[in-house]
């Protein structure tokens, strides 16, 4: 998987307080999810459907799903505000999506946000 991370420290101004007395963010991190290669085949023969989930504390971003490929390309960027870079972990997951084929009535297909993968 190819990712790039950029962490930019912010200047601390002690005269600024937050609404909930939380510690203000110390940095801004940008995570750029580029692509993956050589993802495992499903059931040994079928190409997977994949997406990437990037999480920091309670904030999670997700790429769009890329269907039927072992080398998906996302080219997505996500921004996180980091309060304490020494104590926070970035969690990156690439779950392989399960595909379930359902019969569609002719009127339903045009309302889908993206085409369903072939089964």
Secondary structure, DSSP 8 states (H G I E B T S, - for coil): -EEEEEEEE----TT---TT------EEEEEEEEE------BTTTB--EE--EEEETTEEEE---B-S-SS-EEEEEEEEEES-TTT--EEEE--EE--------TTTGGGSSS-----
